[in-house]
Amino acid sequence: MVEQMQLYVMNLRRAENRMLLLRERFGAAGLEVTRVEGVDGRLLDQSELDRHISGEGRWGRLTPGEVGCFLSHRACWRALLEDGGRFGAVFEDDVLLGENAGAVLGDTAWIPEDADIVKIETTASRVFLDSEARGAVDGRALYRLRSSHYCAAGYIVSRDCAQRLLAQSEAFCEALDDFLFSGLSPVFKSSRIYQLSPAICVQQWETTGDGRTHDPHTSIEGRDDKVKRRLPTGERLREIWGKESRTLTNKLMALAGKRRRQVVEFR
């Protein structure tokens, strides 16, 4: 039996025009989306912000926009649990869809049974993937993701994983994409995360301008101005060791033909 994929788009009340445009994009692919009202971090008072922030992360204290973004993703995870689906796709409202999006996102049959998260977006950065594909769908292949791949504008999450993510993020100190897709994240280390290649979606700012600078109308307020905080010596050494050991493992596995480093294309 084919199970239809549930598609959730987070969207702020003040950005209705963006939602209208997104419905057109998905509609052109024969897809229907469920709007999940996003949390506007600018409207949260300090006590509400403090309730969700557990401390300083690697990039300092979260901005109100980052808190609102994280809470918006949590709202999508809750929607998946309430709807009862086995997998749900979560989108931010500035994504562009690639070719044959309807065939890819129309059902869940191609997703591995053990998948916790499938990243279906790309940021055009080099990442390590397993060499052997774990599945395919309409001209795209699926590989285990073995290194950081930031941004979280498009991913598929399992129901079980959504439940765990909610339990692990009652309070948080890292931005949502660091929480999910940084190699330093406990979530990344404990989850089976796959990458669709070529990716089926990309944030609009990736296809305009220089591909590196965020559009101020779509980026999270204040995030681009943050500076990585200086870590205590012990914490800094643990982070360096963690990065170097993962990189070494990936390189050794690549020499053995088990993994490869590549830029995930958008198509």
N, C-alpha and C positions, 0 to 999 in steps of 0.2 A: 504493500500500500504506500503510495506517494504522499508524503506529508508536506503541506505547503509551508514555506518559510514565512515567519512573522517578521515584518520590517518596521522598525521604530525610528522615527526622526525626532530629535530633540530640537525645540524651537521656542525662542523667547516671545512673549506676547508682543514686545515692541518690534519684532521682526517678521510681521505677517507677510510682507511682500516676498521675503526670502522663501517662506513656506509655499506660497503660490507658485513660485518659479520651480521649486523642487518637485512639487506635485506634477508639474508639466513634464519635467525630466523623467520621473519615474513612470508617469502615465504613457509617455512615448515608448517606453520599454515594455508596456503591458503589465506594469506592477502597481499595486496599491500600497500605500504606506499609512502607518498609524502615527499621528502626531502626538508626541509626549511634551507637555509644556515644560520648557526649560526653567531653571532657577536663575533669576537675575541676581548675580552676586552684589551688584551695586545697591540693591534694595535691602540687603541683609544688614541688620544692626550689629554692633560690635559683639554683643553677647551671643548672638546666633553664630557669628563667625568663630568666636572662641570655642563654642560648643563642638564645632566640627574639626577644628585644627588641633592636632595632637602635639605640635611642637615645630621646630624648624627643620626643614628638609635640606637636601644638598644645595638647593638654590634659594635658601633662606625661607622666610615665612611666606605662605601662600597669599596671593592677592585675592580680593573679593571676587574678581572674575574667575580665577582658578578654582575657588571654592564652589562658585555657582556652576561651573562646567562639570566638576566632579559630581555634584549633587544631581545634575541633569542626567548624567550617565547612570547613576544609581536609580533614578526614576525609571529609566528604560529597563534596567535589570528587574525591578519590581514588576513592571508591566508584563515582562516575559513570564514571571512566576504566576501572576494572576491569570494570564491567558492560557497557561498550561501547555505551551508548545515545548518541543524537545530542544529546538534551536531557535534563536532569534538574531536578526541582523540589526545592528545599532549604527545609526548614521548621525553625524553632525550636519547642520543644514546648509553647508557651503560645498557639498561634494558634487563632482561631476561623475557621471557614469560612463563606462566604456562600452565597447561593442558587446552584443549578445547578453546584456545584463539580465534580460528577462529569462533566458535559458539558465543562467547561472544561479540567479536568486529566486527562481520560481519554486524550487523544492529543496529538500535536504538530503536526497538520496546519495549524493556524491561526498558527503561529509563523513570522515572516518568516525567509527563508533567511539573511539577513545579521545576524540578532540574536545578540549576544553574551550579553546578560542581559535578561530581562524581569522587571520588578518587579511582583509581583502583590499586594503589600501596600500599605496606605496608613497615614499617620500624621495625616491630616486637616490637614496644613499646605498652604499655597499653593505650587504649583510651576508652572514654565513647561513647556508641552507644545507640540509642533507642532500646528497647527490641523487639518491633514489627517491622517486616520487611515490607518494602514498595514495594517490588517486588522481583523477582527471575529470574535467567537466567542460564540454563544448570547446575544446582547443586550449584549455588552461590546465596546468598541473598544480599539484598540491605537495608541499614539502614541509618538513619540520623546520621551524625557525630556531636558529641556534645562537643568535646574537641580538643586541638591541636593535629595534626598528621603531623609532619614535613616531608620534602623532597617533590619534585614535579617532579619526573621522569616519572610519568604516571597518567594522569587524563583526564576526559572528560569534556568539557565545552560547554555550550549552546551558540548559536549565540548571543542572547540578552546579556548574561553575558559577552561574549568576548568584545562586544561593550562597556559595562560599564567599564570593566577592562582597556581597552585602554584609556578611558577618565580619569580614576582615576590614571593613571601611566605615564603621560607625564613626570613627575619627581617623584623620589622615594628615600627613605632613608633606606628601609629595603630590605633584600635579598628576592628573589622571593618566596621561600617556607614560609618565615615569612609573606609576603604580602598576600598569599593565605590561609595558613593553621595554622597560630597561632591564638589561642583563643583571643589574644589581638588585632588582626587586624580588622579594620573596615569592610574589605571585608568579613571576616569570620562571623562577627556579623550580617551583612546585607544580607547574601546569604543563599540559601538552598543548603547545601553541604551533599552529601551522601557518604557512604563508601561501596564498594563491598567487601564481605567477603564469602569465602577466596578471597584474592586479586589475580588478574590475572598477575601482573608483580611486579618485584623487581629490584632494582639496583644491579649490579653484585657484588659490594663490600659487600653487605649484606650476600651473600652466601659463601664468602671466608674469610679466616683468622678468626679473633675473632668476626666478625660481628659488630664491633664498630668503627674500624679504617678505614678511607677511603683509597682506593687505590690512591696513588699520581698521577697515570696516568689518573684517571677518575675524581678526585676531582677538585674543583675550586681553582686555585692558590691563596695561601695566606689566605684562609678562616679558615683553621684549626688552624692558629696561632692567631686568633683574641681573644680579651678578652672583656667581657661585660663591657660597660662603666658605670661609676658611675653616677646615675641619681640624679638630684636635689631632695631635700626632698619631695616636693609636688608631683612630678611626680612619685617618688618611692613609696610613700604611695598609690597613685591612682592605680599603677600597682599591688601592693600587695593586695589591696582591690578587684580589679577586678578578680585576680586569685582566691583568697579565696572565694569570693561570687559565682563564677562559679563552683568551686570544691564543695562547700556546696550544691548548687542547684543540681548538678549531683548526689551527694551522697544521698540526700533526695529523688530524683526521683528514684534512684536505690533501696532504701528501700521500695518505693511504688511499685516496680516492673515495672516501666516505662522505666528504663534505666539499662544498665549493663556495667561494665568495663572489657575489655578483650584485649588480644593480637590478632590482625588480622593476620591470617596465610597466607602464600603464598602457592599456590598449582597449 
